[in-house]
Amino acid sequence: MYAIANNISSPEAPSTRLWMPERVLFTPAALEEPYGQQILSRVQSLNLPIEELARNRLTGLRGESDRDTYNIAKRTLAVVTAPPSSFKLSPIPPSADWQFHIAEGCPAHCQYCYLAGSLSGPPVIRVFANLPQILENLAAYEGSDATSFEVSCYTDPLGIEHLTGSLAECIRYFGTRTNGYLRWVSKFDAVDELLDLPHNGHTRCRISVNADPVSRRFEGGTASVASRLQALRRLALPRSSGGGGYPVGLVIAPIMSIEDWETHYTRLLDSISEALDFDCDLTFELISHRFTPGSKEVLQTWYPQSKLDMDEETRTVKRNKFGGTKYVYDTDTMKTLRRFFEGEITKRFPQGRILYWT
C-alpha cells in the first residue's frame, strides 16, 4: 500500500483565497481511516465546527427549495470514503488517459459549472478519506509508456487542499512513479505548500483562466485571475528562483463569444505573457462554452438571476456516441475563435504547446 506522509501542515498565508466550510461532517468509515484522522486534525487546527455522523450516510443537506439546498451543501465539507465503484477508472480524453477522484464537489460558485448535472444529490463537497487505497489502485492503470491521470474532473483540488492535504500526497506519489503523470487544474491560488514537494517533473499544474468580464461575472468564490497567474508563475519558476519547477499549463475555459471578445481575450493573453516571462514547460487547453439540457436546468435553479447565455436557438446541437446532447457555438463562430487563439498563442508562446481545442 502507498504510504501517506504524516504531514499536517499549517494552512496557507492569509493573502490567498481560502474556502472555509461552515460545517464539516465525518462519517464513521472516514474516521476509521488513518488519513481521515489526518484530515480531522487539519480541520480541528482551523477551529471549524465538526459533526461526527452516526451512520455512513449524509443527511440534513436539503432545504425548503433547490436554492436553499444549494446554499447548505456548498457551505458543507463531508469527509467520507470513496465507494468501490470509484476504483474502476475511466478514460478522460482529451485531458488525460485516466481520471481518478480524491473528492467530489467544488467550493467555487461558477455559474457555468461543468459539474451541474454530473453529480447526483446536493452539491456538497465530499472528500475521500481512503486516499492511500485510491493512490495504490493507480499502479494497475500505469502503462509501459507515459500514462497521464487527471485528478480535477469532479473537484478543484487546490481549493480544498488546506483542509485535506490530498493534492500534495498525490504529487508525492506521482513523484515516485516511472511512467505515471499527474494533471490538476484550479481557479484558486494557495500554492505555497506545493512548491517544495518532490514532484520529479511528474505533475503538470494548470490554472483555469478567462477574460475579465467572464471571470468577474460568472466565477464567484474564486481567486482573481491576476492572483491565479501569479500562483502559476510561482509553480513554474525554477527551484533556484524560489519556485516549484513544475511543468505548467493554462486552461482557457469556457471561451465565450461575448461582446468585444477579441479585445478582452487579448488582454488575458497579455497578462499571461507578463506572468510567464521566462522559459518554462507550458501547455494550453482551449475549451469553448457549451451546455447540456440537464446542466442548464440545474444551473438555472442554482443561479436564477444569472446572465449567462444559454439560448439553444443561437447554438448548434452536438451529439456524443452515447446519444447525449450538447449545445455549442455554430461552426463559423468556432472557427473564428479557434483561429484567434491558436494564432495568438503560437505568436506569443513559441515554446508552448496547444494540447487541444474543443
C-alpha positions as CSV (number, residue, x, y, z in Angstrom):
1,M,0.0,0.0,0.0
2,Y,1.2,3.5,-0.8
3,A,2.3,5.2,2.5
4,I,0.9,8.6,3.3
5,A,3.2,11.0,5.0
6,N,2.1,12.0,8.4
7,N,2.4,15.7,7.5
8,I,-0.2,18.0,8.9
9,S,0.9,21.4,7.7
10,S,-0.3,24.8,8.7
11,P,-2.7,26.5,6.2
12,E,-1.6,28.9,3.5
13,A,-0.7,32.5,4.1
14,P,-3.8,34.7,4.7
15,S,-3.2,36.6,1.4
16,T,-4.6,33.6,-0.6
17,R,-8.2,32.9,-1.1
18,L,-9.2,30.1,1.2
19,W,-12.6,28.5,1.4
20,M,-13.8,27.7,5.0
21,P,-16.8,25.5,5.3
22,E,-19.5,26.2,7.9
23,R,-19.9,22.5,8.7
24,V,-17.5,19.6,8.5
25,L,-19.1,16.2,8.6
26,F,-17.3,12.9,9.2
27,T,-18.8,9.5,8.6
28,P,-17.8,6.6,10.9
29,A,-16.0,4.9,8.0
30,A,-13.9,8.1,7.3
31,L,-12.8,8.3,10.9
32,E,-11.6,4.7,10.8
33,E,-9.2,5.6,8.1
34,P,-5.7,6.9,9.2
35,Y,-5.9,9.5,6.6
36,G,-9.3,10.5,7.8
37,Q,-7.7,11.2,11.1
38,Q,-5.1,13.4,9.5
39,I,-7.9,15.4,7.8
40,L,-9.7,15.6,11.2
41,S,-6.5,17.1,12.8
42,R,-6.3,19.7,10.0
43,V,-9.9,20.8,10.4
44,Q,-9.5,20.9,14.2
45,S,-6.5,23.2,13.9
46,L,-8.7,25.6,11.9
47,N,-11.3,25.6,14.7
48,L,-14.1,24.6,12.2
49,P,-17.3,23.1,13.5
50,I,-17.2,19.3,13.3
51,E,-20.0,16.8,13.3
52,E,-19.3,13.1,13.7
53,L,-22.2,11.2,12.0
54,A,-23.8,8.1,13.4
55,R,-24.0,6.4,10.0
56,N,-22.2,6.3,6.7
57,R,-24.8,8.4,5.1
58,L,-25.1,12.2,4.6
59,T,-28.3,13.8,5.8
60,G,-29.6,17.2,6.6
61,L,-28.4,18.8,3.4
62,R,-31.7,19.7,1.8
63,G,-33.5,23.0,2.3
64,E,-37.0,24.2,1.6
65,S,-36.1,24.9,-2.0
66,D,-33.4,24.0,-4.6
67,R,-31.7,27.2,-3.9
68,D,-31.7,26.6,-0.1
69,T,-30.3,23.1,-0.7
70,Y,-27.5,24.6,-2.9
71,N,-26.6,27.1,-0.2
72,I,-26.5,24.5,2.6
73,A,-24.5,22.0,0.5
74,K,-21.9,24.5,-0.8
75,R,-21.1,25.5,2.8
76,T,-20.5,21.9,3.9
77,L,-17.4,19.7,3.7
78,A,-18.1,16.0,4.1
79,V,-15.3,13.6,4.8
80,V,-16.4,10.1,3.5
81,T,-14.8,7.1,1.9
82,A,-14.7,6.6,-1.9
83,P,-17.1,3.8,-2.9
84,P,-15.8,0.6,-4.6
85,S,-17.1,1.8,-8.0
86,S,-14.6,4.7,-8.0
87,F,-11.7,2.2,-8.1
88,K,-12.6,1.3,-11.7
89,L,-11.1,4.2,-13.6
90,S,-12.5,5.7,-16.8
91,P,-10.6,7.4,-19.7
92,I,-11.0,11.1,-20.0
93,P,-9.9,12.3,-23.4
94,P,-8.6,14.7,-24.5
95,S,-7.5,15.8,-21.0
96,A,-5.7,12.6,-19.9
97,D,-5.5,8.8,-20.2
98,W,-7.4,8.2,-17.0
99,Q,-9.4,10.1,-14.3
100,F,-9.4,9.4,-10.6
101,H,-11.0,11.2,-7.8
102,I,-9.8,12.4,-4.4
103,A,-13.0,14.4,-3.8
104,E,-16.3,15.3,-5.5
105,G,-17.8,18.8,-5.5
106,C,-16.2,22.2,-5.6
107,P,-16.3,25.2,-3.3
108,A,-16.4,27.8,-6.1
109,H,-19.6,29.3,-7.5
110,C,-19.1,29.3,-11.2
111,Q,-22.4,30.0,-13.0
112,Y,-21.4,27.8,-16.0
113,C,-20.3,24.9,-13.7
114,Y,-19.5,21.7,-15.6
115,L,-20.4,19.6,-12.6
116,A,-24.0,20.7,-12.8
117,G,-26.0,17.6,-13.7
118,S,-22.9,15.4,-13.5
119,L,-23.0,14.6,-9.7
120,S,-26.2,13.4,-8.0
121,G,-27.7,14.9,-5.0
122,P,-26.9,18.3,-3.3
123,P,-23.6,19.8,-4.3
124,V,-21.8,19.1,-1.0
125,I,-18.0,18.9,-1.2
126,R,-17.1,15.3,-0.5
127,V,-13.5,14.4,0.4
128,F,-12.3,10.8,0.4
129,A,-10.5,9.6,3.5
130,N,-9.3,6.3,2.0
131,L,-6.6,8.2,-0.1
132,P,-3.8,5.6,0.3
133,Q,-6.0,2.9,-1.3
134,I,-7.0,5.3,-4.1
135,L,-3.4,6.0,-4.9
136,E,-2.4,2.4,-4.6
137,N,-5.0,1.5,-7.2
138,L,-3.5,3.7,-9.9
139,A,-0.5,1.4,-10.5
140,A,-2.7,-1.1,-12.3
141,Y,-3.5,1.6,-14.9
142,E,0.0,2.8,-15.4
143,G,1.3,1.6,-18.8
144,S,4.7,0.8,-20.1
145,D,4.8,4.3,-21.7
146,A,3.9,7.7,-20.2
147,T,0.4,7.5,-18.7
148,S,-1.5,10.6,-17.6
149,F,-4.0,10.8,-14.7
150,E,-6.4,13.7,-14.3
151,V,-7.5,14.4,-10.7
152,S,-9.7,17.5,-11.1
153,C,-12.7,16.3,-13.1
154,Y,-15.1,16.4,-10.2
155,T,-13.4,18.9,-7.9
156,D,-11.0,21.8,-7.6
157,P,-8.2,20.0,-5.6
158,L,-6.3,23.2,-4.7
159,G,-9.5,24.9,-3.4
160,I,-9.7,22.3,-0.6
161,E,-6.0,21.5,-0.2
162,H,-5.7,23.5,3.1
163,L,-8.4,21.3,4.6
164,T,-7.2,17.9,3.2
165,G,-3.6,17.8,2.1
166,S,-4.7,15.3,-0.5
167,L,-3.2,17.1,-3.6
168,A,0.2,17.2,-2.0
169,E,0.0,13.4,-1.3
170,C,-0.9,12.9,-5.0
171,I,2.1,14.9,-6.1
172,R,4.4,13.0,-3.8
173,Y,3.0,9.7,-5.1
174,F,3.5,10.5,-8.8
175,G,7.0,11.8,-8.0
176,T,7.9,8.1,-7.2
177,R,6.4,6.7,-10.4
178,T,8.2,5.7,-13.6
179,N,5.5,6.3,-16.2
180,G,2.7,7.9,-14.2
181,Y,2.0,11.6,-14.6
182,L,-0.5,13.7,-12.6
183,R,-2.5,16.6,-14.0
184,W,-4.6,19.0,-11.9
185,V,-6.3,22.4,-12.6
186,S,-7.6,25.1,-10.3
187,K,-9.2,28.5,-10.1
188,F,-7.5,29.1,-6.7
189,D,-4.1,30.4,-5.8
190,A,-2.9,28.9,-2.5
191,V,0.2,27.1,-3.9
192,D,2.9,27.9,-1.4
193,E,2.9,24.4,0.3
194,L,3.3,22.7,-3.1
195,L,6.5,24.4,-4.1
196,D,9.0,22.2,-2.3
197,L,7.4,18.9,-3.0
198,P,9.4,16.1,-4.7
199,H,7.4,16.0,-7.9
200,N,10.2,14.9,-10.1
201,G,8.6,16.6,-13.1
202,H,5.7,14.1,-13.0
203,T,2.9,16.7,-12.1
204,R,1.6,19.3,-14.5
205,C,0.0,22.2,-12.6
206,R,-2.7,24.0,-14.6
207,I,-4.6,27.2,-13.9
208,S,-8.0,27.9,-15.4
209,V,-8.4,31.5,-16.6
210,N,-10.8,33.6,-18.5
211,A,-11.4,37.1,-19.9
212,D,-12.1,39.7,-17.2
213,P,-15.8,40.1,-17.9
214,V,-16.4,36.4,-17.8
215,S,-14.3,35.8,-14.6
216,R,-15.8,38.8,-12.7
217,R,-19.4,38.0,-13.6
218,F,-19.5,34.2,-13.6
219,E,-16.7,32.8,-11.3
220,G,-17.9,33.5,-7.8
221,G,-15.8,32.5,-4.8
222,T,-12.6,32.0,-6.8
223,A,-9.2,33.8,-6.7
224,S,-8.8,36.7,-9.1
225,V,-7.3,35.8,-12.5
226,A,-4.3,38.0,-11.6
227,S,-3.8,36.0,-8.4
228,R,-4.1,32.7,-10.3
229,L,-1.5,33.8,-12.8
230,Q,0.9,34.8,-10.0
231,A,0.4,31.4,-8.5
232,L,1.1,29.7,-11.8
233,R,4.3,31.8,-12.0
234,R,5.5,30.6,-8.6
235,L,4.8,27.0,-9.6
236,A,6.7,27.3,-12.9
237,L,9.7,29.3,-11.7
238,P,12.8,27.1,-11.2
239,R,13.7,26.0,-7.7
240,S,16.8,28.1,-7.9
241,S,14.5,31.2,-8.2
242,G,12.2,30.2,-5.3
243,G,9.6,28.4,-7.4
244,G,8.3,24.9,-7.7
245,G,10.0,24.0,-11.0
246,Y,6.8,22.3,-12.2
247,P,5.6,21.8,-15.8
248,V,2.6,24.1,-16.0
249,G,-0.4,24.9,-18.2
250,L,-3.3,27.3,-18.9
251,V,-6.8,26.0,-19.3
252,I,-8.7,28.9,-21.0
253,A,-12.3,27.9,-20.4
254,P,-15.0,28.3,-21.1
255,I,-14.2,30.6,-24.0
256,M,-17.2,32.8,-24.7
257,S,-18.2,34.8,-27.7
258,I,-19.0,37.8,-25.6
259,E,-19.2,41.4,-26.9
260,D,-15.7,42.6,-27.8
261,W,-14.4,39.2,-27.0
262,E,-11.2,39.7,-29.1
263,T,-10.2,42.7,-27.0
264,H,-10.9,41.0,-23.7
265,Y,-9.1,37.8,-24.6
266,T,-6.1,39.8,-26.0
267,R,-5.8,41.4,-22.6
268,L,-5.9,38.0,-20.9
269,L,-3.1,36.7,-23.2
270,D,-1.1,39.9,-22.4
271,S,-1.5,39.1,-18.7
272,I,-0.3,35.5,-19.2
273,S,2.7,36.8,-21.2
274,E,3.6,39.1,-18.3
275,A,3.3,36.4,-15.7
276,L,5.3,33.8,-17.6
277,D,8.1,36.0,-18.9
278,F,10.7,33.2,-18.7
279,D,11.2,29.8,-20.4
280,C,9.1,27.0,-18.9
281,D,7.4,23.8,-19.9
282,L,4.0,25.2,-20.9
283,T,0.8,23.8,-22.4
284,F,-2.6,25.3,-23.4
285,E,-6.0,23.7,-23.4
286,L,-8.8,25.6,-25.1
287,I,-12.4,24.9,-24.3
288,S,-15.3,26.8,-25.8
289,H,-18.5,27.3,-23.8
290,R,-21.1,24.5,-24.1
291,F,-24.0,23.2,-22.0
292,T,-26.4,20.3,-21.9
293,P,-30.2,20.4,-21.3
294,G,-29.6,18.8,-17.9
295,S,-26.8,21.2,-16.8
296,K,-28.9,24.2,-18.0
297,E,-31.8,23.1,-15.8
298,V,-29.6,22.7,-12.7
299,L,-27.7,25.9,-13.2
300,Q,-30.9,27.9,-13.5
301,T,-32.0,26.6,-10.1
302,W,-28.6,27.3,-8.6
303,Y,-28.3,30.8,-10.2
304,P,-31.7,32.0,-11.1
305,Q,-30.5,35.6,-11.7
306,S,-27.6,34.6,-13.9
307,K,-27.0,36.5,-17.2
308,L,-25.1,33.5,-18.7
309,D,-26.1,33.0,-22.3
310,M,-27.7,29.5,-22.6
311,D,-30.0,30.2,-25.5
312,E,-30.4,27.0,-27.5
313,E,-31.7,28.9,-30.6
314,T,-28.2,30.5,-31.1
315,R,-26.3,27.3,-30.7
316,T,-25.6,24.1,-32.7
317,V,-26.5,20.7,-31.4
318,K,-23.6,18.3,-30.9
319,R,-24.3,14.6,-30.0
320,N,-21.9,12.2,-28.5
321,K,-21.6,8.5,-29.2
322,F,-23.9,7.7,-26.3
323,G,-26.7,9.9,-27.6
324,G,-26.1,12.8,-25.2
325,T,-26.8,16.3,-26.4
326,K,-24.6,19.5,-26.0
327,Y,-25.2,23.0,-27.3
328,V,-22.1,24.5,-28.8
329,Y,-21.3,27.6,-30.9
330,D,-22.0,27.4,-34.6
331,T,-19.3,26.3,-37.0
332,D,-18.3,29.8,-38.1
333,T,-18.0,31.2,-34.6
334,M,-16.0,28.2,-33.5
335,K,-13.6,28.6,-36.5
336,T,-13.2,32.3,-35.7
337,L,-12.5,31.7,-32.0
338,R,-10.1,28.9,-32.7
339,R,-8.2,30.8,-35.4
340,F,-7.7,33.7,-33.0
341,F,-6.5,31.7,-30.0
342,E,-4.2,29.4,-31.9
343,G,-2.7,32.3,-33.8
344,E,-2.1,34.5,-30.8
345,I,-0.8,31.7,-28.6
346,T,1.7,30.5,-31.3
347,K,2.9,34.0,-31.8
348,R,3.3,34.8,-28.1
349,F,4.4,31.4,-26.7
350,P,6.5,29.7,-29.5
351,Q,7.7,27.1,-27.0
352,G,4.2,26.4,-25.7
353,R,2.0,23.5,-26.9
354,I,-1.7,23.7,-27.6
355,L,-3.0,20.3,-26.5
356,Y,-6.5,20.6,-27.9
357,W,-9.3,22.8,-28.9
358,T,-12.9,21.7,-28.1
